[in-house]
Amino acid sequence: MAKLDEALQASAGASSLTQAQIAEAQARERSLSHRLDAAIADTKALAERLVAQEQQAQSTNALRDAAVARQRELLTQAELRLDELATLAHDMAARGDADSDKLAASATLAAATAERLAQSEQHMDQRLEQIAAQMRATADMQGALRQDIADGMIQSKTLAERLSQSEQRLEQTAAQMRATADMQGALLQDVADGMAQSKTLTERLSQGEQRLDQLTTQLPERMARLESRMDELARMARSAMELAAQSDIRSNGKVAFTTRLTEDKTLYPLNLQVVGSKDRAVLDALVKRVKALGKDYHLEIQGHTDNTSGDDYNYHLGKARAEVMKRYLHETGGIPLSWMSVISYGATQPLDPQSNSNRRIVIQTLVLDGDK
């Protein structure tokens, strides 16, 4: 997330810088465009002024030509007039005309006319000089205007080139900005994906924490159940081992010694399930004796009955009497139940086939050969 934030900040900074550069380039482009438009307008105005000046020069030339022609015409007329006066004076002198006043007047008129012609010629020369000076000034101005136009054209060309370069840079900047925008879009998508992934991870973490809290809360109880189960399994294992050992003893063991119980109180009545005092003493002695072995043993408790009743009854009667002995040995002597087994023979193994007094309890202590 920190790297994404840094990337976004860097991208935002680059975008801000790029936008500022674009704004600056656009401002420069507008300035160049304005300057180019102004240069074009100035060049156009200069061209118009040049055309006007050329037209004025042409008009001045026409006036000059007209003035020269007029002056020449006046000079020609004056010369003709002088020639006429000279001819007239010559004729009058030849005729000897006494009208000297007229001759003097004609001479005066001729002199005045000549003076006027001289003044007119001088004025015309001055006017021509002014026109020539004005034409030179106009020519100089036209040269300056042409130079200004040339400079304006050069400046317009330079501005156009700079405007083209500015447009190229603006296009490059726009391309960079588009690339930056694409990068920003990709970064934003990465951020969105990262945020979604972070949200998912946060939810999973929250669920994991909740599950952990539940497990932590349930741990003592589950540990207690587990310990109880392990204890139970241990007991079952020990019991299985004991059963295996007892099974081995029962299958392969030999009778170490035999104990018989024949007291009537023990054998009668069935419903009371009691042990006579004499038989209790015998059983207590048996407990001490088997415990003194210090090794595994197995007690096979056999129930025997008379043949006064049917086989089923005799079987259940013998088994019930043997169960009473087993319970006594366990509750009083502490012998494990798995170390004892009950067998009912009913009336099938009488001590004396000719007698009906065969009821008894026989307890055989079985041990392996190596345990004797």
TORSEMAR-862475 format. One record per residue (C-alpha): residue number from 1; z, y, x. Coordinates in Angstrom, 3 decimals. Layout:
<rs>
[r NUM [Z Y X]]
...
</rs>
This chain:
<rs>
[r 1 [0.000 0.000 0.000]]
[r 2 [0.813 2.447 2.799]]
[r 3 [-2.579 1.845 4.395]]
[r 4 [-4.276 2.412 1.070]]
[r 5 [-2.372 5.671 0.594]]
[r 6 [-3.364 6.784 4.106]]
[r 7 [-6.965 5.852 3.438]]
[r 8 [-6.922 7.779 0.155]]
[r 9 [-5.364 10.812 1.784]]
[r 10 [-7.933 10.707 4.606]]
[r 11 [-10.726 10.292 2.093]]
[r 12 [-9.385 13.161 -0.029]]
[r 13 [-9.156 15.349 3.091]]
[r 14 [-12.685 14.430 4.113]]
[r 15 [-13.883 15.101 0.559]]
[r 16 [-12.171 18.504 0.502]]
[r 17 [-13.678 19.343 3.894]]
[r 18 [-17.112 18.172 2.759]]
[r 19 [-16.884 20.209 -0.446]]
[r 20 [-15.854 23.252 1.564]]
[r 21 [-18.792 22.688 3.909]]
[r 22 [-21.134 22.340 0.938]]
[r 23 [-19.780 25.524 -0.629]]
[r 24 [-20.186 27.348 2.689]]
[r 25 [-23.718 25.976 3.133]]
[r 26 [-24.614 27.000 -0.412]]
[r 27 [-23.248 30.491 0.222]]
[r 28 [-25.295 30.720 3.442]]
[r 29 [-28.335 29.463 1.573]]
[r 30 [-27.893 32.098 -1.153]]
[r 31 [-27.448 34.787 1.499]]
[r 32 [-30.574 33.645 3.324]]
[r 33 [-32.472 33.498 0.043]]
[r 34 [-31.385 37.037 -0.838]]
[r 35 [-32.302 38.243 2.636]]
[r 36 [-35.668 36.486 2.404]]
[r 37 [-36.339 38.038 -1.000]]
[r 38 [-35.354 41.469 0.369]]
[r 39 [-37.591 41.001 3.411]]
[r 40 [-40.481 39.964 1.190]]
[r 41 [-39.872 42.984 -1.061]]
[r 42 [-39.690 45.279 1.967]]
[r 43 [-42.890 43.792 3.363]]
[r 44 [-44.583 44.242 0.004]]
[r 45 [-43.390 47.871 -0.192]]
[r 46 [-44.613 48.501 3.361]]
[r 47 [-47.966 46.980 2.488]]
[r 48 [-48.203 49.174 -0.594]]
[r 49 [-47.297 52.218 1.498]]
[r 50 [-49.919 51.220 4.060]]
[r 51 [-52.561 50.906 1.349]]
[r 52 [-51.537 54.307 -0.055]]
[r 53 [-51.675 55.831 3.412]]
[r 54 [-55.070 54.309 4.072]]
[r 55 [-56.267 55.639 0.743]]
[r 56 [-54.791 59.038 1.637]]
[r 57 [-56.454 58.856 5.061]]
[r 58 [-59.743 58.027 3.411]]
[r 59 [-59.214 60.963 1.039]]
[r 60 [-58.335 63.212 4.013]]
[r 61 [-61.427 62.050 5.847]]
[r 62 [-63.478 62.837 2.790]]
[r 63 [-61.924 66.300 2.555]]
[r 64 [-62.504 66.827 6.247]]
[r 65 [-66.091 65.747 5.932]]
[r 66 [-66.516 68.031 2.910]]
[r 67 [-64.905 70.980 4.754]]
[r 68 [-67.075 70.419 7.798]]
[r 69 [-70.137 70.189 5.613]]
[r 70 [-69.132 73.355 3.773]]
[r 71 [-68.431 75.146 7.039]]
[r 72 [-71.763 74.068 8.382]]
[r 73 [-73.386 75.216 5.180]]
[r 74 [-71.653 78.617 5.410]]
[r 75 [-72.548 78.891 9.067]]
[r 76 [-76.089 78.061 8.264]]
[r 77 [-76.118 80.636 5.474]]
[r 78 [-74.458 83.213 7.774]]
[r 79 [-76.916 82.502 10.518]]
[r 80 [-79.731 82.844 8.044]]
[r 81 [-78.194 86.043 6.776]]
[r 82 [-77.847 87.356 10.332]]
[r 83 [-81.410 86.404 11.045]]
[r 84 [-82.469 88.233 7.922]]
[r 85 [-80.452 91.269 8.922]]
[r 86 [-81.801 91.187 12.437]]
[r 87 [-85.311 90.874 11.115]]
[r 88 [-84.679 93.673 8.675]]
[r 89 [-83.234 95.864 11.442]]
[r 90 [-86.142 95.041 13.638]]
[r 91 [-88.592 95.876 10.896]]
[r 92 [-86.835 99.099 10.092]]
[r 93 [-86.754 100.082 13.737]]
[r 94 [-90.417 99.285 14.050]]
[r 95 [-91.305 101.421 11.086]]
[r 96 [-89.120 104.141 12.396]]
[r 97 [-87.312 104.351 9.147]]
[r 98 [-85.113 107.382 9.154]]
[r 99 [-82.666 105.859 6.818]]
[r 100 [-80.117 105.262 9.554]]
[r 101 [-77.275 105.028 7.097]]
[r 102 [-78.727 101.979 5.525]]
[r 103 [-79.342 100.543 8.929]]
[r 104 [-75.802 101.247 9.991]]
[r 105 [-74.546 99.783 6.782]]
[r 106 [-76.618 96.730 7.328]]
[r 107 [-75.340 96.455 10.859]]
[r 108 [-71.832 96.895 9.664]]
[r 109 [-72.377 94.309 6.997]]
[r 110 [-73.843 91.996 9.546]]
[r 111 [-70.931 92.547 11.884]]
[r 112 [-68.477 91.988 9.054]]
[r 113 [-70.292 88.919 8.030]]
[r 114 [-70.291 87.700 11.598]]
[r 115 [-66.579 88.395 11.849]]
[r 116 [-65.940 86.631 8.595]]
[r 117 [-67.967 83.775 9.823]]
[r 118 [-65.990 83.741 13.056]]
[r 119 [-62.723 83.847 11.126]]
[r 120 [-63.938 81.187 8.764]]
[r 121 [-64.949 79.074 11.709]]
[r 122 [-61.579 79.678 13.358]]
[r 123 [-59.786 78.862 10.096]]
[r 124 [-61.936 75.815 9.717]]
[r 125 [-61.110 74.760 13.265]]
[r 126 [-57.420 75.202 12.539]]
[r 127 [-57.769 73.271 9.316]]
[r 128 [-59.661 70.563 11.105]]
[r 129 [-56.982 70.469 13.794]]
[r 130 [-54.309 70.115 11.088]]
[r 131 [-56.298 67.376 9.424]]
[r 132 [-56.728 65.647 12.798]]
[r 133 [-52.984 65.947 13.474]]
[r 134 [-52.234 64.646 9.991]]
[r 135 [-54.643 61.777 10.551]]
[r 136 [-53.021 60.990 13.898]]
[r 137 [-49.593 61.063 12.198]]
[r 138 [-50.965 58.884 9.441]]
[r 139 [-52.407 56.514 12.033]]
[r 140 [-49.073 56.423 13.842]]
[r 141 [-47.299 55.794 10.546]]
[r 142 [-49.817 53.109 9.704]]
[r 143 [-49.207 51.507 13.100]]
[r 144 [-45.470 51.672 12.518]]
[r 145 [-45.947 50.247 9.033]]
[r 146 [-48.134 47.467 10.426]]
[r 147 [-45.450 46.747 13.036]]
[r 148 [-42.787 46.767 10.329]]
[r 149 [-44.939 44.447 8.256]]
[r 150 [-45.428 42.166 11.263]]
[r 151 [-41.695 42.266 11.969]]
[r 152 [-41.017 41.604 8.298]]
[r 153 [-43.383 38.669 8.340]]
[r 154 [-41.682 37.295 11.451]]
[r 155 [-38.271 37.862 9.884]]
[r 156 [-39.459 36.261 6.635]]
[r 157 [-40.779 33.277 8.599]]
[r 158 [-37.478 33.033 10.504]]
[r 159 [-35.499 33.317 7.291]]
[r 160 [-37.731 30.724 5.645]]
[r 161 [-37.173 28.353 8.580]]
[r 162 [-33.428 28.972 8.458]]
[r 163 [-33.490 28.452 4.687]]
[r 164 [-35.357 25.164 5.181]]
[r 165 [-32.836 24.093 7.829]]
[r 166 [-30.003 25.112 5.521]]
[r 167 [-31.540 23.079 2.710]]
[r 168 [-31.849 20.090 5.052]]
[r 169 [-28.225 20.451 6.136]]
[r 170 [-27.211 20.839 2.502]]
[r 171 [-29.087 17.654 1.631]]
[r 172 [-27.420 15.855 4.549]]
[r 173 [-24.036 17.153 3.429]]
[r 174 [-24.780 16.050 -0.138]]
[r 175 [-25.732 12.595 1.176]]
[r 176 [-22.495 12.483 3.170]]
[r 177 [-20.601 13.562 0.077]]
[r 178 [-22.272 10.822 -1.967]]
[r 179 [-21.342 8.310 0.733]]
[r 180 [-17.797 9.687 0.715]]
[r 181 [-17.727 9.418 -3.081]]
[r 182 [-18.893 5.799 -2.825]]
[r 183 [-16.188 5.156 -0.235]]
[r 184 [-13.633 6.839 -2.457]]
[r 185 [-14.797 4.701 -5.374]]
[r 186 [-14.422 1.572 -3.259]]
[r 187 [-11.002 2.728 -2.067]]
[r 188 [-9.939 3.512 -5.624]]
[r 189 [-11.109 0.059 -6.696]]
[r 190 [-9.161 -1.464 -3.800]]
[r 191 [-6.133 0.579 -4.857]]
[r 192 [-6.550 -0.558 -8.463]]
[r 193 [-6.886 -4.181 -7.326]]
[r 194 [-3.898 -3.729 -5.020]]
[r 195 [-1.875 -2.171 -7.835]]
[r 196 [-2.799 -5.009 -10.192]]
[r 197 [-1.957 -7.570 -7.519]]
[r 198 [1.264 -5.721 -6.735]]
[r 199 [2.130 -5.671 -10.430]]
[r 200 [1.432 -9.388 -10.681]]
[r 201 [3.495 -10.075 -7.564]]
[r 202 [6.270 -7.848 -8.896]]
[r 203 [6.270 -9.733 -12.190]]
[r 204 [6.267 -13.048 -10.368]]
[r 205 [9.031 -11.800 -8.096]]
[r 206 [11.029 -10.684 -11.128]]
[r 207 [10.470 -14.061 -12.744]]
[r 208 [11.449 -15.745 -9.482]]
[r 209 [14.594 -13.622 -9.267]]
[r 210 [15.459 -14.465 -12.862]]
[r 211 [14.832 -18.137 -12.142]]
[r 212 [16.910 -17.834 -8.975]]
[r 213 [19.718 -16.205 -10.945]]
[r 214 [19.545 -19.011 -13.469]]
[r 215 [19.541 -21.614 -10.731]]
[r 216 [22.374 -19.809 -8.955]]
[r 217 [24.337 -19.730 -12.198]]
[r 218 [23.533 -23.353 -12.925]]
[r 219 [24.022 -24.459 -9.323]]
[r 220 [27.783 -25.213 -9.522]]
[r 221 [27.297 -27.186 -12.722]]
[r 222 [24.267 -28.966 -11.339]]
[r 223 [26.077 -29.622 -8.056]]
[r 224 [29.000 -31.014 -10.013]]
[r 225 [26.658 -33.239 -12.018]]
[r 226 [24.894 -34.219 -8.822]]
[r 227 [28.164 -35.060 -7.106]]
[r 228 [29.253 -36.971 -10.174]]
[r 229 [25.951 -38.784 -10.197]]
[r 230 [26.238 -39.489 -6.472]]
[r 231 [29.749 -40.811 -7.012]]
[r 232 [28.436 -42.927 -9.837]]
[r 233 [25.585 -44.148 -7.676]]
[r 234 [28.039 -44.868 -4.885]]
[r 235 [30.187 -46.818 -7.306]]
[r 236 [27.135 -48.598 -8.602]]
[r 237 [26.084 -49.352 -5.034]]
[r 238 [29.521 -50.659 -4.207]]
[r 239 [29.539 -52.584 -7.445]]
[r 240 [26.105 -53.961 -6.684]]
[r 241 [27.251 -54.939 -3.217]]
[r 242 [30.348 -56.491 -4.705]]
[r 243 [28.295 -58.273 -7.334]]
[r 244 [25.960 -59.498 -4.635]]
[r 245 [28.905 -60.668 -2.603]]
[r 246 [30.499 -62.230 -5.667]]
[r 247 [27.222 -63.859 -6.580]]
[r 248 [26.997 -65.216 -3.063]]
[r 249 [30.539 -66.477 -3.298]]
[r 250 [29.937 -67.983 -6.717]]
[r 251 [26.734 -69.613 -5.526]]
[r 252 [27.759 -70.702 -2.070]]
[r 253 [31.540 -70.492 -2.074]]
[r 254 [33.927 -73.345 -1.951]]
[r 255 [37.150 -73.806 -3.918]]
[r 256 [40.019 -72.668 -1.753]]
[r 257 [42.668 -73.582 -4.296]]
[r 258 [43.025 -74.158 -8.050]]
[r 259 [45.596 -72.807 -10.495]]
[r 260 [46.280 -74.359 -13.931]]
[r 261 [47.943 -72.703 -16.930]]
[r 262 [49.144 -74.986 -19.688]]
[r 263 [52.028 -73.152 -21.401]]
[r 264 [51.751 -73.390 -25.172]]
[r 265 [52.634 -69.711 -25.646]]
[r 266 [49.646 -68.850 -23.530]]
[r 267 [47.336 -71.186 -25.343]]
[r 268 [48.652 -70.542 -28.900]]
[r 269 [48.056 -68.758 -31.123]]
[r 270 [44.605 -67.350 -30.350]]
[r 271 [44.986 -64.071 -32.234]]
[r 272 [48.030 -62.886 -30.302]]
[r 273 [46.298 -62.903 -26.905]]
[r 274 [49.552 -63.163 -24.949]]
[r 275 [50.550 -64.892 -21.745]]
[r 276 [53.660 -67.009 -21.594]]
[r 277 [56.416 -66.103 -19.167]]
[r 278 [55.878 -69.203 -17.028]]
[r 279 [52.137 -68.587 -16.852]]
[r 280 [52.751 -64.896 -15.998]]
[r 281 [54.803 -66.035 -13.012]]
[r 282 [51.996 -68.378 -11.992]]
[r 283 [49.423 -65.579 -12.344]]
[r 284 [51.574 -63.110 -10.370]]
[r 285 [51.904 -65.653 -7.591]]
[r 286 [48.130 -66.166 -7.700]]
[r 287 [47.568 -62.418 -7.290]]
[r 288 [49.748 -62.317 -4.194]]
[r 289 [48.067 -65.366 -2.766]]
[r 290 [44.464 -64.123 -3.183]]
[r 291 [45.326 -60.680 -1.867]]
[r 292 [46.848 -62.315 1.162]]
[r 293 [43.423 -63.722 1.966]]
[r 294 [42.384 -60.224 3.038]]
[r 295 [38.742 -61.102 2.428]]
[r 296 [36.318 -61.351 -0.427]]
[r 297 [37.045 -63.997 -2.970]]
[r 298 [36.068 -64.840 -6.510]]
[r 299 [38.167 -66.191 -9.357]]
[r 300 [36.384 -68.476 -11.745]]
[r 301 [38.486 -68.691 -14.923]]
[r 302 [37.679 -71.800 -16.968]]
[r 303 [38.684 -72.350 -20.582]]
[r 304 [39.200 -75.954 -21.796]]
[r 305 [40.086 -77.082 -25.338]]
[r 306 [40.911 -80.236 -27.311]]
[r 307 [38.195 -81.996 -29.236]]
[r 308 [39.892 -81.506 -32.585]]
[r 309 [37.256 -79.005 -33.785]]
[r 310 [33.529 -78.470 -33.491]]
[r 311 [31.706 -77.542 -30.294]]
[r 312 [31.050 -73.886 -31.241]]
[r 313 [34.621 -73.293 -32.168]]
[r 314 [35.864 -75.004 -29.027]]
[r 315 [33.475 -72.912 -26.875]]
[r 316 [34.621 -69.601 -28.331]]
[r 317 [38.249 -70.686 -28.208]]
[r 318 [38.048 -71.620 -24.530]]
[r 319 [36.251 -68.366 -23.694]]
[r 320 [38.753 -66.243 -25.565]]
[r 321 [41.710 -67.839 -23.759]]
[r 322 [39.978 -67.309 -20.376]]
[r 323 [39.300 -63.620 -21.245]]
[r 324 [43.024 -63.122 -21.878]]
[r 325 [43.745 -64.336 -18.347]]
[r 326 [41.035 -62.127 -16.861]]
[r 327 [42.393 -59.059 -18.598]]
[r 328 [45.924 -59.799 -17.409]]
[r 329 [44.861 -60.309 -13.794]]
[r 330 [42.919 -57.019 -13.862]]
[r 331 [45.477 -54.872 -15.669]]
[r 332 [48.555 -56.315 -14.013]]
[r 333 [47.311 -57.623 -10.687]]
[r 334 [44.602 -55.003 -10.047]]
[r 335 [41.909 -57.550 -9.356]]
[r 336 [38.445 -56.044 -9.957]]
[r 337 [36.695 -57.358 -13.056]]
[r 338 [33.565 -58.040 -11.023]]
[r 339 [35.563 -60.392 -8.833]]
[r 340 [36.278 -62.619 -11.807]]
[r 341 [34.064 -64.640 -14.133]]
[r 342 [34.823 -66.527 -17.349]]
[r 343 [33.437 -69.947 -18.236]]
[r 344 [34.185 -71.916 -21.386]]
[r 345 [33.740 -75.671 -21.204]]
[r 346 [35.192 -76.248 -24.628]]
[r 347 [36.146 -79.912 -24.935]]
[r 348 [33.454 -81.213 -22.609]]
[r 349 [35.735 -81.882 -19.591]]
[r 350 [38.911 -83.583 -20.872]]
[r 351 [41.568 -84.657 -18.420]]
[r 352 [42.087 -87.859 -20.419]]
[r 353 [39.258 -88.934 -22.667]]
[r 354 [41.729 -90.997 -24.696]]
[r 355 [43.979 -87.987 -25.364]]
[r 356 [43.537 -84.884 -27.478]]
[r 357 [45.874 -82.816 -25.251]]
[r 358 [43.252 -81.319 -22.959]]
[r 359 [43.771 -77.622 -23.630]]
[r 360 [44.309 -75.638 -20.421]]
[r 361 [43.192 -72.661 -18.294]]
[r 362 [41.894 -73.502 -14.826]]
[r 363 [41.470 -70.717 -12.246]]
[r 364 [39.495 -71.707 -9.160]]
[r 365 [39.660 -69.392 -6.136]]
[r 366 [36.267 -69.502 -4.435]]
[r 367 [35.628 -68.343 -0.882]]
[r 368 [32.821 -68.808 1.624]]
[r 369 [33.265 -71.484 4.249]]
[r 370 [33.979 -68.905 6.937]]
[r 371 [36.654 -67.217 4.808]]
[r 372 [38.942 -70.218 4.458]]
</rs>
